[in-house]
Amino acid sequence: MEQRRRGAGHGESVVLLGRGPERAVVDRMLAAVDAGESRVLVVHGAPGVGKSALLEYAENAATDMQVLRAVGVESEMELPFATLHQLCAPLLDRLEHLPEPQRHALETVFGIRAEAPPERFLVGLAVLSLLSDASEERPLLCVVDDAQWVDQTSLQVLGFVARRLLAESVVLVFGARERSQDLIGLPELEVTGLLDADAHSLLDSVTYGRLDQHVRDRIVTETRGNPLALMELPRGLTVTQMAGGFGLLRSDTLPGRIEQSFLSRIGGLPEQARLLLLIAAAEPVGDPTLVWGAAGRLGAASEEALADGTREWLSLDARVTFRHPLVRSAVYRSASKEDLRAVHLALAEVTDPKVDPDRRAWHLAAAAAAPDESVAAELERSADRAQARGGLAAAAAFLQRCVVLTVDSSRRAERAVAAADATLQAGDLDAARRFADIADRDAQSEFQRVRAQLVRSRITFAAGLNQEAPPLLLAAAQRIEPFDMDLARETYLIAWGTAALIAADSDSLTAISEAVKALPPPAGAPHVLDLVLEGYALLVTESRAAAVPVLQRALAALEDLPVREVLKWGWVANGVSAAVWDDRAMRVLVGRVVEGVRAAGALTELPFCLTSLGIAIAWTGDFTAASSIVAEIEDVCAATGVPIAPHVELRLNALRGREAEAEALIAATIEEAGAGGQLMGVTVAQWAAAVLYNGLGRYRQALAAAQVCTRMGELWVSVWALPELVEAAVRAGEDDIARAALEDLADATQPSGTDWALGVLARSRALLSDGPSAREFHREAIERLGRTELRPELARAHLLYGEWLRRSRQRVEAREQLRTAYEMFTAIGMEAFAERAHRELLATGESVRKHAVEAASGEELTPQERQIALLVREGLSNPEIGTRLFLSPRTVEWHLRKVFAKLSITSRRQLRDVLPPSEHVLTPE
């Protein structure tokens, strides 16, 4: 790689050598575009090591590509989507090509449209689609330099895009001093110092006279071969100082020493020139009009400001840019507070309040020497605009500065609450706590103190499912009752849901439920939240018989729950259909929620909703659709970096009876969830173990797992484990345990009156019955479960009936039931239960040829390929699939070509013939 620049005063070109390997990496990336592939690279290394030069080489080498460039600016880090706008600005005329939700998302964050703030992952999908669309016309090279100074929202979106690029003709390269958390896991290239020989050559080219060999070696070692340091540190030193090595070995960091080298030379410029440099350093856009406008207000005449040497530091073309980012930071950080305030005030005065009100407010804030209500009000309005564009980090930053500049204590408390809330949403929990403390300290009323406590309790909840959160949320709900009953009820529900998920917190759950029962009835017709809250409280304080009628009313109302409420507290309501044993409502309602959350692009919520849907579909025995959901959960979690417990995978492995896979996942989940005190994770894992071991016929192990599960205070899965406990206990000869479990199961199922509930109850009663009553219970179970879509439960009813008939020496009838069970298990893919049915058939004296348990066609497909194939079979287009799976249409097409090759087909229509049907793949209405 070559980097050419003018030497200081001696005018020769300096050529940096030794970058062959790094250049080869860039060349290979650019070549991959010709094959229709995408490439991503994070180039990182110390300041001055040559990252920007390598990116410049990539731009110069991309002769047949459209180059999009953005640079992070330190003083602009708080402005939402600033860097993303830089990068995408040349493509905004292509927004009309995007699907409407994606187009609206980008128009909103770029201030073109006024709508509700979009989820940042929907913005990411929109950017992915935009780049993919542009690359159809001409390959793209996207360069993002100084990524350490890119605003958080832009970096999160770009990190998302980088992980989804695959088959587009796009190269995305980041340059950063250090690897950002948002870019972790992406391909990287560390740029280090030059090799000794190249470093010596470079040092010789920028120094006068011959240096002593030991001094030269010492300089190269001191700079670690950093090219910029080798060029800059000798400047301003006398020949004597150079020859003796004096002045080179200071104790501060290398970037600081390079900056000091810049400053020592800039110090020789006229005052007007130094002022111009400071204005340019404080103005992040690089707009010449703004820079010269501010310079004029400060009396920096153009003639004097452009003295000899100024252009060595600044490029004054269409944009005002610095020769090196360290020059900007050196100039800005070394300025006095008075000079900085003067420069920011001048920039605020020349910034159009209508065109760019947020940058103007930010400049005014930087110019404020003391609290200033007018500036604080500007920042508050900027925070509102940032929040409207989805810039949570920016809104938090504006509000934090707003608090500092607020004079009135009461108003400061109000703004501190808002700052704490915005900071919490932005994910900075420590800073959120600080501002919650400020709000509490400055509160002038009980209501302000209560709101501060509410935010603090939500921060505790966000820090993880721990035993501190429920009591704090309960206390906050109680204190807020006199001021805002709707908010209090919402807080009670979140507190209840939190307590229900935590292992050792039955006391909190009881206390919350008692407090809810004591609430006055809502004015007018109860809202769905009121019904859910009342029903859950009755579930704990009274009985299911008392709770079910209320929860059934809530279930009907949940069909109309807006997505915005789902995102706030609807996750708690997901358990209503399960509590009343309504399997159809469970699938329909959770499916609708998933579609709404998908449409909103709320990826952080989507895995939790998908988990509920996956469990609901697994009950039906549609393992193909459930596996597709597992793949989608994994995709979304990979995109967001937020892990989630593998509840659906646990359920699938248990039903399939794949012992090794299931046992490993069960053990890992119990260990991880148990360590975190998460009751739900442990309960699901023990439930899975009980199902697994009942299928394998290892009833003692099933009994132990079911007992652990049903002894927990969890209110849903522990109840579903009761039938497993009855079956395992009967087969293990523990009838007393079985009868106690049956009594609990009757209490849990009879109030709902659904075929699912009563069918499972009848199947369990049959196990503890004899003679005609046993036969009647078995037949009732088959009849009731046959009216549902719960095929695994129906197959198990046939199996238990067949086993009872065989033990009653009614072999002919037994064979009929066992054959039905065996065929159903085989068709579903329940390997362990199929083998159990096969053994029973053999015991009846029937010779049965063992069938292979059915697997979905295309087993050789990867999970994502299978997922895409299923969606294509259901009639979705490539753009619709891309939206669903957060992929570009070109990547979907790339996967589809591989699917066709693996399945030996040539058209989308043929997928209907080679893949099994699924009734539970959700498609757009």
Number of C-alpha atoms within 10 A of each C-alpha: 19 17 15 12 14 11 15 14 7 8 9 13 13 16 14 20 17 17 18 11 10 16 18 12 13 23 15 11 22 27 15 15 21 11 11 17 20 25 23 20 20 24 25 25 20 17 23 24 24 26 25 23 16 21 21 17 17 23 20 10 14 19 10 11 20 18 19 18 21 21 22 25 25 19 19 19 22 25 25 27 26 23 28 24 17 16 19 19 14 13 15 14 9 13 19 12 13 17 14 11 17 27 22 24 31 28 18 20 28 19 14 12 14 15 14 14 19 23 19 26 23 25 28 26 27 27 26 24 29 23 24 25 21 18 20 14 11 15 25 25 27 23 24 26 26 22 29 21 19 28 25 24 25 25 23 21 23 24 22 25 25 25 17 22 24 20 22 28 28 30 28 21 25 28 27 24 20 17 20 15 11 16 21 12 11 14 14 17 17 18 18 18 24 22 15 15 13 18 27 18 13 22 22 16 16 19 16 13 10 11 18 13 11 12 15 20 14 15 23 25 14 16 21 19 23 24 23 19 26 26 21 21 22 21 17 15 16 13 15 10 13 24 18 15 19 13 13 17 14 11 8 8 9 20 16 16 18 23 23 19 20 21 16 13 13 20 11 11 18 16 15 20 26 22 21 26 24 25 30 28 28 25 24 19 19 20 17 17 14 22 26 19 18 26 25 14 16 18 11 21 15 14 9 15 22 19 15 11 17 19 14 14 16 21 14 15 10 10 14 20 20 20 14 14 20 18 21 24 19 20 22 19 13 13 14 10 13 10 15 20 19 20 28 23 24 23 28 25 17 16 21 14 13 8 9 11 18 23 23 25 25 24 25 25 27 20 22 16 12 11 16 16 16 14 23 27 17 19 29 23 19 24 28 18 21 26 21 19 29 23 29 27 26 28 30 29 22 28 30 26 20 27 29 16 22 22 14 12 15 16 17 22 28 21 24 31 31 26 30 30 27 25 28 26 17 19 17 15 19 14 16 27 21 16 27 30 21 21 31 23 14 19 23 16 11 13 16 21 23 22 25 29 24 25 24 28 26 22 24 20 20 15 14 14 19 20 19 15 23 30 21 19 29 27 18 25 31 20 19 23 17 10 13 12 16 16 13 23 21 17 24 24 29 25 28 26 21 24 31 24 23 26 23 17 21 17 12 22 26 17 20 28 26 15 15 24 17 9 14 8 11 12 7 6 8 12 15 20 22 20 21 27 27 21 26 30 25 22 19 19 17 12 16 23 17 15 24 26 16 20 28 21 14 24 24 14 15 25 15 11 16 12 19 12 11 20 18 12 16 21 18 21 23 21 22 22 24 18 25 29 26 20 21 16 19 23 21 16 20 26 22 18 26 25 21 18 23 20 18 22 25 19 23 20 17 22 26 18 25 24 23 20 25 30 20 25 28 23 20 22 24 25 24 26 23 28 21 21 24 23 20 21 25 19 17 20 17 14 20 18 14 12 13 13 18 18 24 25 24 26 25 26 24 30 29 25 27 17 18 9 13 23 20 11 21 25 14 13 22 19 15 14 19 17 10 16 20 23 23 25 26 28 31 26 29 28 30 33 33 32 29 31 27 26 26 21 17 15 24 18 18 27 28 17 25 30 24 17 29 24 11 18 21 20 19 20 22 21 24 23 26 29 23 28 34 30 28 30 25 19 18 16 12 15 17 12 16 27 19 13 24 23 14 15 24 18 15 24 25 17 19 22 14 17 21 26 24 22 28 27 24 24 30 30 26 26 24 17 14 14 10 10 13 21 17 17 23 27 19 21 29 22 15 19 26 18 13 18 17 20 20 23 22 27 27 24 29 27 27 23 27 29 23 21 22 21 13 12 12 14 20 14 14 25 23 15 23 31 22 17 27 30 18 23 29 23 18 24 25 26 25 25 29 32 21 19 30 22 14 21 24 14 15 20 11 14 10 11 8 11 13 11 19 14 15 17 15 16 12 12 16 14 17 19 22 25 23 24 25 22 21 20 22 19 16 17 14 20 19 20 22 20 22 20 21 28 24 30 22 22 21 25 17 17 19 20 15 14 23 17 10 13 17 11 15 12 10 15 13 14 21 15 11 15 19 15 16 15 11 20 19 14 13 9 4
